[in-house]
């Protein structure tokens, strides 16, 4: 069973509408990362980051925290479905299906005027899968983990060189229950502190250790040498 409490960042007017109707409003268009649907984050931090980024962009000259509270909301909702109806791009069998459809569309793009005009983004592929291949009859949600800040880790030797961001796109809206407003006012300082650390930077002392190890044959990225010369 997939039974999760997830978070959605949005403008206050739109958020009030969804609270009143107890129904999410769908984001549509191929530019959306996981295609058409209502979007949620597993972590409240990322919902906050979303509204914080939107607020800075739209109200750059206003005091940020006041403008944020006045104009933006974070909603929490329960998402309930069976595991078999989750299209999870972190699973090999589902990612293989996605890749096969991507390759199919890539070939079709050569002969399609409409496809030629657009990039084959994830949203294009998933919208095709759910609308033209009837994946909507089999799956209620799409789950994916996106890798953030990979360039910040290039100077260190790690297999965990990214910051994960899990997104959930709900395709069938009647599985979204109990939409409530989240009072995030008292969490703003904590969220901002976490966001300041979200973009990992390798400590200089660690890079010096890596440089010493490189004498013994350990790989050190060129960028790291430039940082500690």
C-alpha positions in Angstrom: 0.0 0.0 0.0 1.2 3.5 -0.9 0.0 5.7 2.0 1.9 8.9 2.4 1.5 12.4 3.8 3.0 14.7 1.2 3.5 18.5 0.7 2.6 20.9 -2.0 3.7 24.6 -2.3 1.5 27.1 -4.1 0.2 30.6 -4.2 -2.2 31.5 -1.4 -5.2 32.2 -3.6 -4.8 28.9 -5.4 -4.1 27.1 -2.1 -7.3 28.6 -0.5 -9.3 27.3 -3.4 -7.9 23.8 -3.1 -8.6 23.8 0.6 -12.1 25.0 0.1 -12.9 22.4 -2.6 -10.8 19.7 -1.0 -9.4 19.0 -4.5 -6.0 19.6 -6.1 -5.7 21.7 -9.2 -3.7 20.0 -12.0 -0.6 21.4 -13.5 -0.7 20.8 -17.3 1.9 20.9 -20.0 5.0 19.1 -21.3 7.3 21.4 -19.4 6.3 19.9 -16.1 8.9 17.3 -15.0 6.5 14.3 -14.6 3.8 15.5 -17.0 0.3 16.5 -16.2 -0.9 16.1 -12.6 -0.8 17.5 -9.1 2.7 17.7 -7.7 3.9 16.9 -4.2 7.2 16.6 -2.4 8.1 14.0 0.2 9.9 16.6 2.3 8.3 19.8 3.6 11.7 21.5 3.0 11.3 21.3 -0.8 7.8 22.6 -0.7 9.2 25.6 1.2 12.0 26.0 -1.2 9.5 26.0 -4.1 7.4 28.8 -2.7 10.5 30.7 -1.4 12.0 30.7 -4.9 8.7 31.8 -6.5 8.4 34.6 -3.9 11.9 36.0 -4.5 11.2 35.9 -8.3 7.8 37.6 -8.1 8.4 40.0 -5.2 12.1 40.8 -5.3 11.9 44.2 -3.6 9.6 43.2 -0.7 10.8 41.9 2.7 11.0 38.2 1.9 9.5 36.5 5.0 6.5 38.9 5.2 5.8 38.5 1.5 6.1 34.8 1.7 3.6 34.4 4.5 1.2 36.8 2.8 1.3 35.3 -0.7 2.2 31.6 -0.4 0.9 28.4 1.2 2.1 24.9 1.9 -0.5 22.2 1.8 -0.3 18.7 3.2 -2.4 15.9 1.9 -2.8 12.1 2.3 -2.2 10.1 -0.9 -3.6 6.5 -0.8 -3.4 3.9 -3.5 -2.0 0.3 -3.9 1.6 -0.2 -4.7 0.8 -1.8 -8.0 -0.6 1.5 -9.2 2.6 3.5 -8.6 4.8 4.1 -11.6 8.1 4.4 -9.9 11.0 5.6 -12.0 13.4 4.5 -9.3 12.6 0.9 -10.2 14.5 -0.7 -13.1 11.4 -2.2 -14.8 9.6 1.1 -14.9 12.7 3.1 -16.0 13.2 0.5 -18.8 9.6 1.2 -20.0 10.3 4.9 -19.9 13.5 4.5 -21.8 11.8 2.4 -24.5 9.0 5.0 -25.0 11.7 7.7 -25.1 13.5 5.8 -27.9 10.1 5.3 -29.7 9.3 9.0 -29.6 12.8 9.8 -30.7 12.3 7.8 -33.9 8.8 9.3 -34.3 10.2 12.8 -33.9 12.0 12.4 -37.3 8.6 12.2 -39.0 6.3 14.3 -36.8 6.1 18.0 -37.2 4.6 18.4 -33.7 7.3 16.4 -32.0 10.0 18.1 -34.0 9.0 21.4 -32.4 9.6 20.1 -28.9 12.4 18.6 -26.8 11.8 15.1 -25.6 11.6 16.1 -21.9 10.4 13.8 -19.2 7.0 15.5 -19.3 6.6 14.9 -23.0 7.4 11.2 -22.6 5.2 10.6 -19.6 2.2 12.5 -21.1 2.5 10.3 -24.1 2.6 7.2 -22.0 -0.4 8.2 -19.9 -2.6 9.6 -22.7 -1.7 7.7 -25.8 -0.6 4.4 -24.3 -3.3 4.4 -21.6 -0.9 4.1 -18.7 -3.6 6.1 -16.8 -5.7 3.0 -16.7 -3.0 1.2 -14.8 -1.2 3.8 -12.7 -2.4 6.6 -10.3 0.9 8.3 -9.6 4.4 8.7 -10.9 7.4 8.8 -8.5 10.9 10.0 -9.3 14.0 11.1 -7.5 15.9 14.0 -9.2 19.5 14.6 -8.5 20.4 18.1 -7.5 23.8 19.8 -7.1 25.8 17.1 -8.7 28.6 19.5 -9.8 29.2 20.5 -6.2 30.5 17.0 -5.5 32.8 16.6 -8.5 35.9 17.4 -6.4 35.4 14.4 -4.0 35.5 10.7 -4.5 31.9 9.6 -3.6 29.1 7.5 -5.1 26.6 9.7 -3.3 27.6 12.9 -5.2 24.1 14.5 -5.3 21.3 15.9 -3.2 18.1 13.8 -3.8 14.8 15.4 -4.4 11.8 13.1 -4.5 8.8 14.3 -6.4 5.3 12.6 -6.7 2.9 13.5 -9.5 -0.6 12.4 -8.9 -2.5 11.5 -12.1 -5.8 10.4 -10.5 -7.0 13.1 -8.2 -9.6 11.2 -6.2 -6.7 9.4 -4.3 -5.8 12.8 -2.7 -7.5 13.1 0.7 -7.6 15.4 3.7 -6.0 18.6 2.2 -4.9 20.8 5.1 -3.0 24.1 5.4 0.5 23.9 7.0 1.5 26.7 9.3 5.1 27.1 8.4 5.7 30.5 9.9 7.8 29.2 12.9 9.8 26.9 10.6 11.1 29.6 8.2 14.4 30.2 10.1 15.0 26.4 10.3 14.2 25.9 6.6 16.4 28.8 5.5 19.3 27.3 7.5 18.8 24.0 5.9 18.6 25.6 2.4 21.9 27.4 3.0 23.5 24.0 3.4 21.6 22.3 0.5 24.4 23.1 -2.0 27.2 21.0 -0.7 30.7 22.4 -0.8 33.7 20.1 -0.1 35.7 21.3 2.9 39.2 22.6 2.0 40.7 20.3 4.7 39.1 17.3 3.0 40.4 18.3 -0.4 43.9 18.5 1.1 43.5 15.0 2.4 42.4 13.8 -1.0 45.5 15.5 -2.5 47.8 13.6 -0.1 46.0 10.3 -1.0 46.4 11.0 -4.7 50.1 10.5 -4.3 49.3 6.9 -3.4 47.2 6.6 -6.6 43.8 7.9 -5.3 41.9 9.8 -8.1 41.5 13.5 -7.5 39.4 15.6 -9.8 41.2 18.4 -11.7 38.8 20.9 -10.2 39.9 19.9 -6.7 43.6 20.6 -7.6 42.6 24.1 -8.8 40.8 24.8 -5.5 43.7 23.9 -3.2 46.8 25.1 -5.2 
